[in-house]
Structure formats: C-alpha cells, structure tokens
Amino acid sequence: MTGTPVPLADARFFAHEAMKTTFTLRFQGLDDASAKGMARECFELIDRIESRLSRFVEGSEIWQINHLSAGETLYLSDACHRCLIAALEAWSATGGLFDVTLGSRIEHAKSGAEGDAPAIIGKLVVHPDVPAVTCEEPGRVIDLGGIGKGFALDETAALLTEWEVPGALLCAGASSMRAIGGEEWPVDLTGDHGSVRIGLCKASLSASGTGIQGQHIIHPGGGDFMPERTSARVWVTAETAALAEVWSTAMMLVSPDEMRSWLGEAPEIRRMFAEGPEGIVEIMRA
C-alpha cells in the first residue's frame, strides 16, 4: 500500500522515526533556518503524541487503558481523549467496520498464530464530557494504528497552520499524508499493476492494503480476514488524515459496489481509489 510524493526541487525535506514508521516533512516557501526550527518542533510534538497513544510504549495512556481492571477509571490528556472520541465516532460512522479495540485479534493475525482468533470480550466506556475512560469489563485491547498516525499528522498540521507556513506535505510512512497551504503536491498511488498520479491540496490521503504490514486489517464480525471480493489496496482522500485513515481501513472490508454505496453516505470522503485485477480505478459516487 503506498502513496508516493513526487519530489519538488525547492521543497525542504526532514525525516524522523516514530510510531513504528518514518514521518517526513516537506516545506515550501521557508528559509533553511525556519524550516529546521519548525521541523524540530513538529517532531517533538509527534514524539509526545506517541508517548501517549502507542500501546507499545509501557506507561502510555493507551497502555494503561489496556491494563485497567474492572471498575477502574483512567483520566486522560486532552490529546488522548480527543483521539479516542474520534475513533468512537468513526466506529459509529462506519457501522462498526472501524474498531480500534481489536488489538488482540490484530496481534494474532500479524503473528501468523494457528488456531482461532481471541474472542472479542470486555467493555470500555469513553466519557464524552470528561477526559476519562472506565473499564467495565477487561478484555478489550486498543490499538489506534492508522488513526493514531493520522491524528499525529492533523495535530502537526494545526501547529504549522498556526505558524502560517506557506505550504507543507506531512507524511507518516507510505500510508498517510496531509497537505496544507496553497501548494498542490503531486502524489503517485502505486500498486501491483501500475500507478495513478493525483494532486493533493488542502487535503489528506490514506492508503490501506496488505503489502507492507500483512494481515493487520480485521473484520469486527470475525470470519475470513480478507474475502476475495475486496480490493487489494484502497486509497481515500479526506479533509483530515484521521478521517482518511478511518475510511481507507473500513473500505478494505467491503466490495467495490459497496464502496459506491458508502460514498453516497459519507460526504467526508472526497475521492476513493481501489486496486483490483484490472489495476487502479477511481470509485465514483453512484
């Protein structure tokens, strides 16, 4: 799964490892000193977000949620609470296709372990008006995955917009990016059967598939991991990186015909592309 920015000669480029991927920043219209200073601030922000949202960082807020006992409540930072609320809203908007509480099943699929996947048990309550989570029954394992990376890009974009950066392209690996400012950034959507070039301006792009991480997209209803009727890769553009991540993940679990139906119900999706045997095609609204 990949979206590849086309290099622009005058863009200043910076890279940083976080969230088990490489975050990259490309700035337009900045001098070297300003670009370096802003890149440093952005990467420090991403590191702070990772320290709160990664389930793999011992002591992070998500790690603590995953270790709550029945009846315990954990008070959260504003960032963690907002990300969890966004994930809960995404679960509702996608009819349950996007679910961040399937961490144990994701781990089972990624490891290639034999036998049945772990049962989906447990109940967590995310309080809407108070930054807190209560565990009513243990068992759920939160893995924010793509929406966590998208959230980090959106927070970084907000910081750069506050600083009035003329133009920037922010990427989390090859699967998520966000363009800010007036610059249109050419991006190649690359699959097994060719590529398609699009322009990204004041928008986000997310790609989902099995090419890099293998079996990491799990259907909440159980059953087969990836039925034959679904696409090998899906790309979605939306206003925010978190929304693009949500919908590219959810649309990996439905057929192209169902994608068209979802497009009619989800105005936040701007464009959608899918790769099948015939190559990469744009899914159009009915």
C-alpha positions as CSV (number, residue, x, y, z in Angstrom):
1,M,0.0,0.0,0.0
2,T,1.6,3.2,-1.0
3,G,1.2,6.9,-1.8
4,T,4.5,8.3,-3.0
5,P,5.1,12.1,-3.1
6,V,6.7,13.3,-6.3
7,P,9.9,15.2,-5.3
8,L,9.7,19.0,-5.8
9,A,13.1,20.7,-6.3
10,D,12.6,23.6,-3.9
11,A,11.0,21.7,-1.1
12,R,13.0,21.3,2.2
13,F,12.9,17.7,3.4
14,F,13.1,16.3,7.0
15,A,12.6,12.8,8.4
16,H,12.0,11.3,11.8
17,E,11.3,7.8,13.2
18,A,8.2,7.5,15.4
19,M,5.2,5.2,15.8
20,K,7.0,2.4,14.0
21,T,7.3,4.3,10.8
22,T,9.1,7.3,9.2
23,F,7.5,10.7,9.5
24,T,8.6,13.1,6.8
25,L,8.0,16.8,6.3
26,R,8.3,18.8,3.1
27,F,8.2,22.6,3.4
28,Q,7.7,25.2,0.7
29,G,8.5,28.9,1.0
30,L,10.7,28.7,4.0
31,D,14.4,29.5,4.5
32,D,16.7,26.8,5.9
33,A,16.8,28.1,9.5
34,S,13.0,28.5,9.7
35,A,12.4,25.1,8.2
36,K,14.8,23.3,10.6
37,G,13.3,25.0,13.6
38,M,9.8,24.1,12.6
39,A,10.8,20.5,11.8
40,R,12.3,20.1,15.2
41,E,9.1,21.4,16.9
42,C,6.9,19.1,14.8
43,F,8.9,16.0,15.6
44,E,8.9,16.8,19.3
45,L,5.1,17.1,19.1
46,I,4.9,13.7,17.3
47,D,7.1,12.1,19.9
48,R,4.8,13.5,22.7
49,I,1.8,12.1,20.9
50,E,3.4,8.7,20.5
51,S,4.3,8.6,24.2
52,R,0.5,9.0,25.0
53,L,-1.1,7.0,22.2
54,S,1.1,4.0,21.4
55,R,0.1,0.7,23.1
56,F,3.6,-0.5,22.7
57,V,5.1,2.3,25.0
58,E,4.9,1.0,28.5
59,G,3.1,3.5,30.7
60,S,1.5,5.4,27.8
61,E,-2.2,6.3,28.3
62,I,-3.3,3.6,25.8
63,W,-1.1,1.0,27.5
64,Q,-2.6,2.0,30.9
65,I,-6.2,1.7,29.4
66,N,-5.3,-1.8,28.1
67,H,-4.3,-2.8,31.6
68,L,-7.3,-1.5,33.6
69,S,-9.2,-3.8,35.9
70,A,-13.0,-3.9,36.1
71,G,-14.3,-0.7,37.8
72,E,-11.1,1.3,37.3
73,T,-11.1,4.7,35.6
74,L,-8.1,6.5,34.0
75,Y,-8.1,10.2,33.5
76,L,-6.5,11.2,30.1
77,S,-4.7,14.0,28.5
78,D,-6.8,16.2,26.1
79,A,-5.0,14.8,23.1
80,C,-5.6,11.1,24.0
81,H,-9.3,11.9,24.8
82,R,-9.9,13.6,21.5
83,C,-8.3,10.8,19.6
84,L,-10.4,8.2,21.4
85,I,-13.6,10.3,20.8
86,A,-12.6,10.5,17.1
87,A,-12.2,6.7,17.0
88,L,-15.6,6.2,18.7
89,E,-17.2,8.5,16.2
90,A,-15.5,6.6,13.4
91,W,-16.9,3.3,14.7
92,S,-20.4,4.7,14.5
93,A,-19.9,6.3,11.1
94,T,-18.6,3.1,9.5
95,G,-21.3,0.9,11.0
96,G,-18.7,-0.8,13.2
97,L,-16.2,-1.6,10.4
98,F,-13.6,0.6,12.0
99,D,-12.9,-0.6,15.5
100,V,-9.7,0.3,17.5
101,T,-10.4,-2.3,20.3
102,L,-9.4,-5.3,18.2
103,G,-5.7,-5.2,19.3
104,S,-5.6,-8.9,20.4
105,R,-7.0,-10.1,17.1
106,I,-4.7,-7.9,15.1
107,E,-1.7,-9.3,17.0
108,H,-3.0,-12.8,16.4
109,A,-3.3,-12.2,12.6
110,K,0.1,-10.4,12.3
111,S,1.9,-13.2,14.2
112,G,0.5,-16.0,11.9
113,A,-0.5,-17.9,15.0
114,E,-2.5,-21.0,14.5
115,G,-6.0,-21.6,15.9
116,D,-9.0,-19.4,16.4
117,A,-8.5,-15.7,17.0
118,P,-9.1,-14.4,20.5
119,A,-12.7,-13.8,21.4
120,I,-13.9,-10.2,21.5
121,I,-14.7,-9.6,25.1
122,G,-14.7,-6.7,27.5
123,K,-16.2,-3.2,27.6
124,L,-14.6,0.2,27.9
125,V,-16.5,3.5,28.4
126,V,-15.1,6.7,26.9
127,H,-16.7,9.5,28.8
128,P,-17.8,12.2,26.3
129,D,-17.6,15.3,28.6
130,V,-14.7,14.3,30.9
131,P,-11.3,13.2,29.6
132,A,-11.5,9.7,31.1
133,V,-12.0,6.0,30.3
134,T,-13.7,3.5,32.6
135,C,-13.2,-0.3,32.3
136,E,-16.5,-2.1,33.0
137,E,-15.1,-5.5,31.9
138,P,-11.4,-6.2,30.9
139,G,-10.6,-7.8,27.6
140,R,-10.6,-5.0,25.0
141,V,-7.1,-4.1,23.7
142,I,-7.0,-0.7,22.0
143,D,-4.6,-0.4,19.0
144,L,-5.0,3.1,17.4
145,G,-2.8,2.1,14.5
146,G,-3.6,4.3,11.5
147,I,-5.9,6.7,13.2
148,G,-3.2,7.4,15.7
149,K,-0.7,8.3,12.9
150,G,-3.4,10.4,11.2
151,F,-4.2,12.2,14.4
152,A,-0.4,13.0,14.8
153,L,-0.4,14.5,11.3
154,D,-3.5,16.5,12.0
155,E,-2.0,17.9,15.2
156,T,1.2,18.8,13.3
157,A,-0.8,20.4,10.6
158,A,-2.7,22.5,13.1
159,L,0.7,23.7,14.6
160,L,2.1,24.6,11.2
161,T,-1.2,26.4,10.2
162,E,-0.9,28.4,13.4
163,W,2.6,29.4,12.4
164,E,1.3,30.4,8.9
165,V,3.6,28.0,7.0
166,P,3.0,28.8,3.3
167,G,2.9,25.1,2.2
168,A,3.8,21.7,3.6
169,L,3.3,18.0,2.9
170,L,3.3,15.8,6.0
171,C,3.7,12.0,5.7
172,A,3.5,9.1,8.1
173,G,5.3,6.4,6.2
174,A,3.8,5.5,2.8
175,S,0.2,5.2,4.1
176,S,-0.8,8.6,5.3
177,M,-0.2,12.2,4.3
178,R,-1.7,15.7,4.7
179,A,-1.1,18.7,2.5
180,I,-1.5,22.2,3.9
181,G,-1.3,25.7,2.3
182,G,-2.0,26.6,-1.3
183,E,0.5,24.2,-2.9
184,E,-0.7,21.2,-4.9
185,W,1.5,18.3,-4.2
186,P,1.7,15.5,-6.9
187,V,1.4,12.1,-5.4
188,D,1.6,8.7,-7.1
189,L,-0.8,5.9,-6.0
190,T,1.3,2.8,-6.6
191,G,0.0,-0.7,-6.7
192,D,1.0,-4.1,-8.2
193,H,-0.4,-3.1,-11.6
194,G,0.8,0.4,-12.2
195,S,0.2,3.8,-10.7
196,V,-2.1,6.8,-10.8
197,R,-1.0,10.4,-10.2
198,I,-3.2,12.8,-8.3
199,G,-2.8,16.3,-6.9
200,L,-3.2,16.8,-3.1
201,C,-4.0,20.3,-1.9
202,K,-5.5,21.2,1.5
203,A,-6.5,17.6,1.9
204,S,-5.3,14.2,3.3
205,L,-4.6,10.9,1.7
206,S,-4.5,7.4,3.3
207,A,-3.7,4.1,1.7
208,S,-4.6,0.7,3.1
209,G,-3.6,-2.8,2.0
210,T,-1.6,-5.8,2.9
211,G,1.6,-5.1,1.0
212,I,3.6,-3.7,3.9
213,Q,2.1,-4.9,7.2
214,G,0.5,-8.1,6.1
215,Q,-2.7,-9.2,7.8
216,H,-3.5,-6.3,10.0
217,I,-7.0,-5.3,9.0
218,I,-9.5,-7.3,10.9
219,H,-13.3,-7.5,10.2
220,P,-15.0,-6.9,13.6
221,G,-17.6,-9.5,12.7
222,G,-14.9,-12.2,12.5
223,G,-14.8,-14.7,9.7
224,D,-12.3,-14.5,6.9
225,F,-9.6,-11.9,7.2
226,M,-9.8,-10.7,3.6
227,P,-12.6,-12.1,1.4
228,E,-11.8,-12.4,-2.3
229,R,-14.4,-9.8,-3.2
230,T,-12.5,-7.0,-1.5
231,S,-9.7,-4.9,-3.1
232,A,-6.0,-5.4,-2.8
233,R,-5.5,-1.7,-1.9
234,V,-7.7,1.3,-1.2
235,W,-6.8,5.0,-1.2
236,V,-9.1,7.6,0.3
237,T,-8.7,11.4,0.3
238,A,-10.5,13.5,3.0
239,E,-10.1,16.8,4.8
240,T,-8.1,15.3,7.7
241,A,-5.6,12.5,7.9
242,A,-7.5,10.8,10.7
243,L,-10.7,10.6,8.5
244,A,-8.7,9.4,5.5
245,E,-7.2,6.6,7.7
246,V,-10.6,5.6,9.0
247,W,-12.3,5.3,5.6
248,S,-9.4,3.6,3.8
249,T,-9.3,1.0,6.5
250,A,-13.0,0.4,6.6
251,M,-13.3,0.2,2.8
252,M,-10.7,-2.6,2.7
253,L,-13.5,-4.8,4.2
254,V,-16.2,-4.2,1.5
255,S,-16.7,-4.8,-2.2
256,P,-16.3,-2.1,-4.9
257,D,-20.1,-2.0,-5.2
258,E,-20.4,-1.4,-1.5
259,M,-17.8,1.3,-1.7
260,R,-20.1,3.2,-4.1
261,S,-22.9,2.9,-1.6
262,W,-20.7,4.2,1.2
263,L,-19.5,7.1,-0.9
264,G,-23.2,8.3,-1.0
265,E,-23.4,8.1,2.8
266,A,-20.1,9.5,3.7
267,P,-19.7,13.1,2.4
268,E,-16.3,13.4,4.3
269,I,-14.8,11.1,1.6
270,R,-13.5,13.3,-1.2
271,R,-12.1,10.7,-3.6
272,M,-11.6,6.9,-3.4
273,F,-9.4,4.6,-5.5
274,A,-9.2,0.8,-5.4
275,E,-6.8,-1.7,-6.9
276,G,-8.3,-4.9,-8.4
277,P,-7.2,-7.3,-11.2
278,E,-7.8,-4.6,-13.8
279,G,-5.5,-2.1,-12.0
280,I,-6.2,1.1,-10.0
281,V,-9.6,2.6,-10.7
282,E,-11.4,5.6,-9.1
283,I,-14.6,4.6,-7.3
284,M,-17.2,7.1,-8.3
285,R,-20.4,8.1,-6.5
286,A,-23.5,6.4,-7.9
